[in-house]
Amino acid sequence: MVANGEAVIVAGPKERWIDALVISCAYQSYEARISFLHNLALAHHVPGGERTVRLSGGLTGRSYEAIFAADGCALPIALFLLWHVVENRRRVYRAGIPTKGVTT
């Protein structure tokens, strides 16, 4: 995520997992776990810190609840995790729908 020309959040997969991320914000490291099946994302300080963000959504993904700590990076991380969950659920949904004009 970039704001005012500066990188606010830098995120990447933890090892080779799509459901585990390493997030850097304001020179601090966070780990996030995402459950696409349960529409849930959790982030915490590394190593073994308190939970910073909890993002949960309904089965259809139309509403989400975000609970985050009074941490300067919690809101940007919550927004990033929301985008990450929604974007990946959208990709899976689109991959399962055949497009018009394509026959199988």
N, CA, C and O atoms as a GROMACS GRO file, in nm:
protein
  416
    1MET      N    1   0.084  -0.117   0.000
    1MET     CA    2   0.000   0.000   0.000
    1MET      C    3   0.089   0.123   0.000
    1MET      O    4   0.188   0.131   0.072
    2VAL      N    5   0.051   0.218  -0.083
    2VAL     CA    6   0.127   0.342  -0.094
    2VAL      C    7   0.036   0.459  -0.062
    2VAL      O    8  -0.077   0.466  -0.110
    3ALA      N    9   0.084   0.552   0.020
    3ALA     CA   10   0.011   0.674   0.051
    3ALA      C   11   0.109   0.791   0.046
    3ALA      O   12   0.216   0.786   0.106
    4ASN      N   13   0.072   0.896  -0.024
    4ASN     CA   14   0.157   1.014  -0.041
    4ASN      C   15   0.295   0.979  -0.094
    4ASN      O   16   0.395   1.040  -0.055
    5GLY      N   17   0.301   0.881  -0.182
    5GLY     CA   18   0.427   0.842  -0.244
    5GLY      C   19   0.516   0.756  -0.158
    5GLY      O   20   0.626   0.721  -0.202
    6GLU      N   21   0.473   0.719  -0.038
    6GLU     CA   22   0.553   0.634   0.050
    6GLU      C   23   0.484   0.501   0.073
    6GLU      O   24   0.361   0.494   0.077
    7ALA      N   25   0.562   0.396   0.087
    7ALA     CA   26   0.506   0.265   0.117
    7ALA      C   27   0.462   0.262   0.263
    7ALA      O   28   0.543   0.277   0.353
    8VAL      N   29   0.333   0.242   0.285
    8VAL     CA   30   0.280   0.233   0.420
    8VAL      C   31   0.288   0.089   0.468
    8VAL      O   32   0.328   0.062   0.582
    9ILE      N   33   0.249  -0.002   0.381
    9ILE     CA   34   0.250  -0.144   0.415
    9ILE      C   35   0.319  -0.221   0.303
    9ILE      O   36   0.294  -0.197   0.185
   10VAL      N   37   0.406  -0.312   0.342
   10VAL     CA   38   0.467  -0.404   0.248
   10VAL      C   39   0.430  -0.544   0.297
   10VAL      O   40   0.456  -0.580   0.412
   11ALA      N   41   0.368  -0.622   0.208
   11ALA     CA   42   0.322  -0.755   0.248
   11ALA      C   43   0.363  -0.858   0.145
   11ALA      O   44   0.375  -0.829   0.025
   12GLY      N   45   0.386  -0.976   0.193
   12GLY     CA   46   0.420  -1.088   0.105
   12GLY      C   47   0.383  -1.218   0.172
   12GLY      O   48   0.358  -1.222   0.292
   13PRO      N   49   0.380  -1.325   0.094
   13PRO     CA   50   0.344  -1.454   0.153
   13PRO      C   51   0.451  -1.503   0.250
   13PRO      O   52   0.570  -1.481   0.230
   14LYS      N   53   0.406  -1.570   0.354
   14LYS     CA   54   0.499  -1.633   0.447
   14LYS      C   55   0.532  -1.769   0.388
   14LYS      O   56   0.446  -1.855   0.375
   15GLU      N   57   0.657  -1.787   0.354
   15GLU     CA   58   0.704  -1.905   0.284
   15GLU      C   59   0.626  -1.920   0.154
   15GLU      O   60   0.631  -1.830   0.070
   16ARG      N   61   0.554  -2.028   0.134
   16ARG     CA   62   0.481  -2.047   0.008
   16ARG      C   63   0.331  -2.057   0.029
   16ARG      O   64   0.262  -2.114  -0.055
   17TRP      N   65   0.280  -2.004   0.136
   17TRP     CA   66   0.139  -2.014   0.169
   17TRP      C   67   0.064  -1.889   0.127
   17TRP      O   68   0.111  -1.778   0.153
   18ILE      N   69  -0.050  -1.904   0.064
   18ILE     CA   70  -0.133  -1.789   0.028
   18ILE      C   71  -0.214  -1.743   0.148
   18ILE      O   72  -0.259  -1.628   0.152
   19ASP      N   73  -0.236  -1.831   0.247
   19ASP     CA   74  -0.317  -1.795   0.361
   19ASP      C   75  -0.235  -1.745   0.480
   19ASP      O   76  -0.290  -1.726   0.588
   20ALA      N   77  -0.106  -1.725   0.463
   20ALA     CA   78  -0.020  -1.670   0.567
   20ALA      C   79   0.065  -1.559   0.505
   20ALA      O   80   0.131  -1.579   0.404
   21LEU      N   81   0.062  -1.443   0.568
   21LEU     CA   82   0.134  -1.327   0.516
   21LEU      C   83   0.228  -1.271   0.621
   21LEU      O   84   0.204  -1.284   0.742
   22VAL      N   85   0.334  -1.209   0.575
   22VAL     CA   86   0.423  -1.130   0.658
   22VAL      C   87   0.402  -0.986   0.614
   22VAL      O   88   0.415  -0.953   0.496
   23ILE      N   89   0.370  -0.900   0.710
   23ILE     CA   90   0.337  -0.761   0.680
   23ILE      C   91   0.433  -0.671   0.757
   23ILE      O   92   0.456  -0.691   0.876
   24SER      N   93   0.489  -0.571   0.687
   24SER     CA   94   0.575  -0.472   0.751
   24SER      C   95   0.506  -0.337   0.745
   24SER      O   96   0.456  -0.296   0.640
   25CYS      N   97   0.504  -0.269   0.859
   25CYS     CA   98   0.442  -0.136   0.868
   25CYS      C   99   0.517  -0.058   0.974
   25CYS      O  100   0.532  -0.104   1.087
   26ALA      N  101   0.563   0.059   0.938
   26ALA     CA  102   0.634   0.148   1.031
   26ALA      C  103   0.747   0.075   1.104
   26ALA      O  104   0.762   0.086   1.226
   27TYR      N  105   0.827   0.000   1.028
   27TYR     CA  106   0.942  -0.073   1.078
   27TYR      C  107   0.905  -0.179   1.182
   27TYR      O  108   0.989  -0.220   1.262
   28GLN      N  109   0.781  -0.223   1.181
   28GLN     CA  110   0.736  -0.332   1.268
   28GLN      C  111   0.691  -0.448   1.180
   28GLN      O  112   0.642  -0.428   1.069
   29SER      N  113   0.707  -0.568   1.232
   29SER     CA  114   0.665  -0.687   1.157
   29SER      C  115   0.540  -0.747   1.219
   29SER      O  116   0.524  -0.752   1.341
   30TYR      N  117   0.451  -0.792   1.131
   30TYR     CA  118   0.327  -0.857   1.171
   30TYR      C  119   0.312  -0.985   1.090
   30TYR      O  120   0.364  -0.995   0.978
   31GLU      N  121   0.243  -1.080   1.146
   31GLU     CA  122   0.206  -1.200   1.073
   31GLU      C  123   0.054  -1.203   1.063
   31GLU      O  124  -0.015  -1.165   1.158
   32ALA      N  125   0.004  -1.248   0.951
   32ALA     CA  126  -0.141  -1.258   0.931
   32ALA      C  127  -0.175  -1.397   0.884
   32ALA      O  128  -0.102  -1.456   0.804
   33ARG      N  129  -0.286  -1.448   0.933
   33ARG     CA  130  -0.342  -1.575   0.889
   33ARG      C  131  -0.479  -1.547   0.831
   33ARG      O  132  -0.559  -1.476   0.890
   34ILE      N  133  -0.505  -1.604   0.715
   34ILE     CA  134  -0.633  -1.582   0.647
   34ILE      C  135  -0.700  -1.716   0.625
   34ILE      O  136  -0.637  -1.813   0.582
   35SER      N  137  -0.829  -1.721   0.655
   35SER     CA  138  -0.909  -1.840   0.627
   35SER      C  139  -1.016  -1.796   0.528
   35SER      O  140  -1.115  -1.734   0.565
   36PHE      N  141  -0.995  -1.830   0.400
   36PHE     CA  142  -1.090  -1.789   0.297
   36PHE      C  143  -1.222  -1.863   0.311
   36PHE      O  144  -1.328  -1.810   0.278
   37LEU      N  145  -1.215  -1.986   0.359
   37LEU     CA  146  -1.337  -2.065   0.378
   37LEU      C  147  -1.426  -2.003   0.486
   37LEU      O  148  -1.548  -1.998   0.470
   38HIS      N  149  -1.366  -1.959   0.594
   38HIS     CA  150  -1.440  -1.899   0.704
   38HIS      C  151  -1.452  -1.747   0.694
   38HIS      O  152  -1.516  -1.684   0.778
   39ASN      N  153  -1.390  -1.688   0.591
   39ASN     CA  154  -1.395  -1.544   0.571
   39ASN      C  155  -1.341  -1.470   0.694
   39ASN      O  156  -1.407  -1.382   0.748
   40LEU      N  157  -1.220  -1.509   0.737
   40LEU     CA  158  -1.161  -1.460   0.860
   40LEU      C  159  -1.014  -1.427   0.837
   40LEU      O  160  -0.944  -1.500   0.766
   41ALA      N  161  -0.967  -1.318   0.896
   41ALA     CA  162  -0.826  -1.282   0.889
   41ALA      C  163  -0.782  -1.231   1.026
   41ALA      O  164  -0.854  -1.153   1.089
   42LEU      N  165  -0.666  -1.274   1.071
   42LEU     CA  166  -0.611  -1.233   1.199
   42LEU      C  167  -0.467  -1.188   1.177
   42LEU      O  168  -0.393  -1.250   1.101
   43ALA      N  169  -0.428  -1.080   1.244
   43ALA     CA  170  -0.290  -1.032   1.234
   43ALA      C  171  -0.238  -1.004   1.375
   43ALA      O  172  -0.312  -0.959   1.462
   44HIS      N  173  -0.108  -1.030   1.395
   44HIS     CA  174  -0.047  -1.003   1.525
   44HIS      C  175   0.099  -0.964   1.506
   44HIS      O  176   0.159  -0.988   1.401
   45HIS      N  177   0.155  -0.901   1.612
   45HIS     CA  178   0.296  -0.863   1.610
   45HIS      C  179   0.383  -0.987   1.607
   45HIS      O  180   0.344  -1.093   1.657
   46VAL      N  181   0.500  -0.974   1.550
   46VAL     CA  182   0.597  -1.082   1.549
   46VAL      C  183   0.706  -1.044   1.649
   46VAL      O  184   0.742  -0.927   1.650
   47PRO      N  185   0.758  -1.129   1.728
   47PRO     CA  186   0.722  -1.268   1.750
   47PRO      C  187   0.618  -1.283   1.860
   47PRO      O  188   0.629  -1.221   1.966
   48GLY      N  189   0.519  -1.362   1.836
   48GLY     CA  190   0.418  -1.400   1.934
   48GLY      C  191   0.348  -1.290   2.009
   48GLY      O  192   0.315  -1.306   2.127
   49GLY      N  193   0.326  -1.178   1.946
   49GLY     CA  194   0.261  -1.067   2.014
   49GLY      C  195   0.111  -1.080   2.020
   49GLY      O  196   0.053  -1.178   1.974
   50GLU      N  197   0.049  -0.978   2.079
   50GLU     CA  198  -0.097  -0.976   2.089
   50GLU      C  199  -0.160  -0.958   1.952
   50GLU      O  200  -0.099  -0.906   1.859
   51ARG      N  201  -0.285  -1.004   1.943
   51ARG     CA  202  -0.358  -0.987   1.818
   51ARG      C  203  -0.382  -0.838   1.796
   51ARG      O  204  -0.427  -0.767   1.886
   52THR      N  205  -0.351  -0.792   1.676
   52THR     CA  206  -0.366  -0.652   1.639
   52THR      C  207  -0.493  -0.628   1.560
   52THR      O  208  -0.560  -0.527   1.580
   53VAL      N  209  -0.527  -0.721   1.471
   53VAL     CA  210  -0.645  -0.706   1.384
   53VAL      C  211  -0.721  -0.837   1.378
   53VAL      O  212  -0.661  -0.944   1.367
   54ARG      N  213  -0.854  -0.827   1.385
   54ARG     CA  214  -0.942  -0.942   1.359
   54ARG      C  215  -1.048  -0.894   1.261
   54ARG      O  216  -1.125  -0.803   1.291
   55LEU      N  217  -1.052  -0.956   1.146
   55LEU     CA  218  -1.146  -0.921   1.040
   55LEU      C  219  -1.230  -1.044   1.010
   55LEU      O  220  -1.176  -1.149   0.975
   56SER      N  221  -1.361  -1.031   1.023
   56SER     CA  222  -1.448  -1.145   0.994
   56SER      C  223  -1.565  -1.099   0.909
   56SER      O  224  -1.616  -0.988   0.924
   57GLY      N  225  -1.607  -1.187   0.821
   57GLY     CA  226  -1.716  -1.154   0.731
   57GLY      C  227  -1.820  -1.263   0.728
   57GLY      O  228  -1.797  -1.376   0.772
   58GLY      N  229  -1.936  -1.227   0.674
   58GLY     CA  230  -2.044  -1.324   0.660
   58GLY      C  231  -2.013  -1.424   0.550
   58GLY      O  232  -1.916  -1.410   0.476
   59LEU      N  233  -2.097  -1.523   0.540
   59LEU     CA  234  -2.077  -1.629   0.441
   59LEU      C  235  -2.075  -1.575   0.299
   59LEU      O  236  -1.996  -1.621   0.216
   60THR      N  237  -2.161  -1.478   0.270
   60THR     CA  238  -2.166  -1.422   0.134
   60THR      C  239  -2.062  -1.313   0.112
   60THR      O  240  -2.041  -1.272  -0.002
   61GLY      N  241  -1.996  -1.265   0.217
   61GLY     CA  242  -1.895  -1.162   0.202
   61GLY      C  243  -1.951  -1.023   0.181
   61GLY      O  244  -1.881  -0.935   0.133
   62ARG      N  245  -2.078  -1.003   0.215
   62ARG     CA  246  -2.139  -0.871   0.196
   62ARG      C  247  -2.116  -0.777   0.312
   62ARG      O  248  -2.128  -0.656   0.296
   63SER      N  249  -2.084  -0.830   0.428
   63SER     CA  250  -2.057  -0.744   0.542
   63SER      C  251  -1.937  -0.801   0.618
   63SER      O  252  -1.918  -0.922   0.626
   64TYR      N  253  -1.858  -0.712   0.674
   64TYR     CA  254  -1.739  -0.750   0.749
   64TYR      C  255  -1.737  -0.674   0.881
   64TYR      O  256  -1.791  -0.564   0.892
   65GLU      N  257  -1.675  -0.736   0.979
   65GLU     CA  258  -1.654  -0.673   1.108
   65GLU      C  259  -1.503  -0.668   1.131
   65GLU      O  260  -1.434  -0.769   1.115
   66ALA      N  261  -1.453  -0.552   1.167
   66ALA     CA  262  -1.310  -0.536   1.193
   66ALA      C  263  -1.291  -0.490   1.336
   66ALA      O  264  -1.351  -0.391   1.379
   67ILE      N  265  -1.208  -0.561   1.409
   67ILE     CA  266  -1.171  -0.523   1.544
   67ILE      C  267  -1.020  -0.508   1.544
   67ILE      O  268  -0.948  -0.601   1.508
   68PHE      N  269  -0.972  -0.392   1.585
   68PHE     CA  270  -0.828  -0.373   1.585
   68PHE      C  271  -0.783  -0.293   1.705
   68PHE      O  272  -0.861  -0.215   1.762
   69ALA      N  273  -0.658  -0.312   1.744
   69ALA     CA  274  -0.599  -0.248   1.860
   69ALA      C  275  -0.568  -0.101   1.831
   69ALA      O  276  -0.570  -0.057   1.716
   70ALA      N  277  -0.540  -0.028   1.936
   70ALA     CA  278  -0.502   0.113   1.921
   70ALA      C  279  -0.354   0.119   1.884
   70ALA      O  280  -0.270   0.163   1.963
   71ASP      N  281  -0.325   0.075   1.766
   71ASP     CA  282  -0.189   0.066   1.713
   71ASP      C  283  -0.188   0.150   1.585
   71ASP      O  284  -0.286   0.148   1.510
   72GLY      N  285  -0.083   0.223   1.560
   72GLY     CA  286  -0.076   0.309   1.443
   72GLY      C  287  -0.088   0.235   1.311
   72GLY      O  288  -0.127   0.295   1.211
   73CYS      N  289  -0.056   0.108   1.309
   73CYS     CA  290  -0.062   0.029   1.186
   73CYS      C  291  -0.186  -0.058   1.177
   73CYS      O  292  -0.208  -0.120   1.073
   74ALA      N  293  -0.266  -0.064   1.280
   74ALA     CA  294  -0.380  -0.157   1.281
   74ALA      C  295  -0.482  -0.123   1.173
   74ALA      O  296  -0.530  -0.214   1.105
   75LEU      N  297  -0.516   0.003   1.156
   75LEU     CA  298  -0.616   0.039   1.054
   75LEU      C  299  -0.565   0.010   0.913
   75LEU      O  300  -0.638  -0.052   0.836
   76PRO      N  301  -0.444   0.052   0.875
   76PRO     CA  302  -0.396   0.015   0.741
   76PRO      C  303  -0.387  -0.136   0.720
   76PRO      O  304  -0.415  -0.184   0.609
   77ILE      N  305  -0.350  -0.212   0.822
   77ILE     CA  306  -0.344  -0.357   0.808
   77ILE      C  307  -0.484  -0.414   0.791
   77ILE      O  308  -0.503  -0.504   0.710
   78ALA      N  309  -0.582  -0.362   0.865
   78ALA     CA  310  -0.720  -0.408   0.851
   78ALA      C  311  -0.772  -0.381   0.710
   78ALA      O  312  -0.837  -0.467   0.650
   79LEU      N  313  -0.742  -0.263   0.656
   79LEU     CA  314  -0.785  -0.231   0.519
   79LEU      C  315  -0.716  -0.321   0.417
   79LEU      O  316  -0.780  -0.367   0.322
   80PHE      N  317  -0.588  -0.346   0.437
   80PHE     CA  318  -0.517  -0.436   0.345
   80PHE      C  319  -0.574  -0.576   0.351
   80PHE      O  320  -0.596  -0.639   0.247
   81LEU      N  321  -0.599  -0.628   0.472
   81LEU     CA  322  -0.653  -0.763   0.484
   81LEU      C  323  -0.793  -0.773   0.424
   81LEU      O  324  -0.828  -0.874   0.363
   82LEU      N  325  -0.872  -0.668   0.440
   82LEU     CA  326  -1.005  -0.666   0.377
   82LEU      C  327  -0.991  -0.676   0.226
   82LEU      O  328  -1.060  -0.757   0.162
   83TRP      N  329  -0.904  -0.596   0.169
   83TRP     CA  330  -0.881  -0.601   0.024
   83TRP      C  331  -0.831  -0.740  -0.018
   83TRP      O  332  -0.879  -0.796  -0.116
   84HIS      N  333  -0.737  -0.795   0.057
   84HIS     CA  334  -0.678  -0.925   0.024
   84HIS      C  335  -0.785  -1.035   0.024
   84HIS      O  336  -0.790  -1.116  -0.068
   85VAL      N  337  -0.868  -1.038   0.126
   85VAL     CA  338  -0.972  -1.142   0.136
   85VAL      C  339  -1.073  -1.126   0.023
   85VAL      O  340  -1.107  -1.224  -0.044
   86VAL      N  341  -1.121  -1.004   0.002
   86VAL     CA  342  -1.222  -0.980  -0.102
   86VAL      C  343  -1.166  -1.011  -0.240
   86VAL      O  344  -1.234  -1.075  -0.320
   87GLU      N  345  -1.046  -0.968  -0.269
   87GLU     CA  346  -0.986  -0.991  -0.400
   87GLU      C  347  -0.967  -1.140  -0.428
   87GLU      O  348  -0.996  -1.186  -0.538
   88ASN      N  349  -0.920  -1.214  -0.331
   88ASN     CA  350  -0.898  -1.358  -0.354
   88ASN      C  351  -1.029  -1.434  -0.361
   88ASN      O  352  -1.038  -1.531  -0.438
   89ARG      N  353  -1.131  -1.395  -0.285
   89ARG     CA  354  -1.261  -1.460  -0.297
   89ARG      C  355  -1.321  -1.430  -0.435
   89ARG      O  356  -1.386  -1.516  -0.494
   90ARG      N  357  -1.301  -1.308  -0.485
   90ARG     CA  358  -1.351  -1.271  -0.617
   90ARG      C  359  -1.284  -1.355  -0.726
   90ARG      O  360  -1.350  -1.400  -0.819
   91ARG      N  361  -1.154  -1.375  -0.714
   91ARG     CA  362  -1.082  -1.458  -0.812
   91ARG      C  363  -1.136  -1.600  -0.816
   91ARG      O  364  -1.155  -1.657  -0.923
   92VAL      N  365  -1.158  -1.656  -0.700
   92VAL     CA  366  -1.211  -1.793  -0.693
   92VAL      C  367  -1.350  -1.798  -0.753
   92VAL      O  368  -1.382  -1.890  -0.827
   93TYR      N  369  -1.433  -1.700  -0.721
   93TYR     CA  370  -1.569  -1.696  -0.773
   93TYR      C  371  -1.568  -1.686  -0.926
   93TYR      O  372  -1.641  -1.758  -0.994
   94ARG      N  373  -1.484  -1.596  -0.978
   94ARG     CA  374  -1.478  -1.580  -1.124
   94ARG      C  375  -1.420  -1.701  -1.194
   94ARG      O  376  -1.459  -1.731  -1.307
   95ALA      N  377  -1.330  -1.770  -1.130
   95ALA     CA  378  -1.271  -1.889  -1.192
   95ALA      C  379  -1.373  -2.000  -1.206
   95ALA      O  380  -1.359  -2.087  -1.292
   96GLY      N  381  -1.476  -1.999  -1.122
   96GLY     CA  382  -1.577  -2.104  -1.126
   96GLY      C  383  -1.693  -2.077  -1.218
   96GLY      O  384  -1.778  -2.163  -1.235
   97ILE      N  385  -1.698  -1.957  -1.278
   97ILE     CA  386  -1.810  -1.920  -1.366
   97ILE      C  387  -1.762  -1.915  -1.510
   97ILE      O  388  -1.671  -1.838  -1.542
   98PRO      N  389  -1.820  -1.997  -1.598
   98PRO     CA  390  -1.780  -1.989  -1.739
   98PRO      C  391  -1.827  -1.857  -1.801
   98PRO      O  392  -1.935  -1.807  -1.768
   99THR      N  393  -1.746  -1.802  -1.889
   99THR     CA  394  -1.782  -1.678  -1.955
   99THR      C  395  -1.873  -1.704  -2.073
   99THR      O  396  -1.880  -1.816  -2.123
  100LYS      N  397  -1.943  -1.600  -2.117
  100LYS     CA  398  -2.034  -1.614  -2.232
  100LYS      C  399  -1.956  -1.652  -2.358
  100LYS      O  400  -1.845  -1.604  -2.382
  101GLY      N  401  -2.015  -1.737  -2.436
  101GLY     CA  402  -1.956  -1.775  -2.563
  101GLY      C  403  -1.855  -1.886  -2.554
  101GLY      O  404  -1.807  -1.934  -2.657
  102VAL      N  405  -1.821  -1.929  -2.432
  102VAL     CA  406  -1.725  -2.036  -2.416
  102VAL      C  407  -1.800  -2.164  -2.388
  102VAL      O  408  -1.880  -2.171  -2.294
  103THR      N  409  -1.776  -2.264  -2.468
  103THR     CA  410  -1.840  -2.392  -2.446
  103THR      C  411  -1.741  -2.492  -2.391
  103THR      O  412  -1.622  -2.489  -2.423
  104THR      N  413  -1.791  -2.580  -2.309
  104THR     CA  414  -1.700  -2.681  -2.249
  104THR      C  415  -1.734  -2.818  -2.296
  104THR      O  416  -1.670  -2.914  -2.257
   0.00000   0.00000   0.00000
